[in-house]
Amino acid sequence: MDIKDIISAGGGASKLARAVGRTPASVAQWKRVPRELIVKVAKITGIPREQIAPDVFADLPTQKEDV
């Protein structure tokens, strides 16, 4: 998934930045969601973590399977 779509789903760089404790400038410069923020960004945006970072979560169960 494109980082612009992820940021947009989070309400834009400013809103997403406040939600994850980063500056809007740093969020706007992301090429990908930082690994330590993937789960948090997934919860904020509603985008499954597997779509945010398929390289990280490719071989793990989906969120719905996690119990």
N, C-alpha and C positions, 0 to 999 in steps of 0.2 A: 504494500500500500504506500502511496506517495505521502511524504512527510507533510506536504501542504494540506492534504485532505485530513490528516490526523490533527494538525493544529487547528484547522477550521472546525472539526468536530468537537474540539475542546473549547470552542468559543472565541478562537483567535489567540494570538501570541500572548497578549496581556492577561487575559483571563486564565489561560492554561498555565502561564508562568506563576501567577498568584497561587493557583491550586497545587502546584508542585514545588513551590518555594524557590523558584529561579527568577531571573530577570527576563523581561520581555525580549530584550536584545539577545540573550543567550538562547532562548527558545526559537527565536526567528532565525538563528544561525544553525540550528540542528540540521544535520544531513540525515540523521536517524535518531530515534528516541534513545537516550542513554539507557544502558542496560539496567541500572538501578531504579529507573523510573517506569519501565515498561508496564508492570502490573498496575501501578497507580494511574498511569495514563489510560490504560485499558478500562479501568473502573470509571474514570472521569468521562471518557469519550463514548463508552459503550462499544468500542471496537475490540473484538477479541484479540488477546495478546498474540495469538498465532498469526494474525494479519498484520499486526504492528511489527513483529520481529519473527518472521517465519524461520530464519536461520537459527534462532535461539530455541524456539519451541516446536520445531518440526517433528521431533520424535517423541514428544511428551503428550500425555492425554489432553484433550481439550478442556476448557474451563468447566464445561457442563459435566464432564466425567470426573472432575476433581471432587473429592468428598472429604 
